[in-house]
Amino acid sequence: MPRTRPRCPQCASTAVVPIVYGMPLEEDFVQAQAGRIVLGGCIVGLRQPDPTHYCTTCQGDFHRARGAYYAEGSSEAQYPLDGVGG
């Protein structure tokens, strides 16, 4: 079964890309320039929890935990991991 893109918990868009942390490799810069990832920086743990995904529609970021996606600063789950809205 192909994996579906998650939905943004803020605007419900599926125009979502993963956030990659750590020292980027040359390929990471290529992927970021193409819009397939967002570079999250070299220092992990500045925000708790660190966002795992970025929405290219509303420019919001969010994290995945316990089988659901959470908007920044929210403790309320918005969408399950399969990307299907509830």
C-alpha angles and dihedrals in degrees: 000000000000116000114247125219115256120250120241108251090215102050105005092238119148091209088109130140131188122256113233119206131197134046104333121234122219090262090054090058090050091049092047093049088052091051096244095118139013120227109234099191137257098276114076123197101037090121121038110249101016111229114254100193139037126208113220091197102057097013090235124140129212143173137235121232138152094003097307142078123250128199117234109284094007127116093190117097115233108182135010119245094263090070095243113135120234 
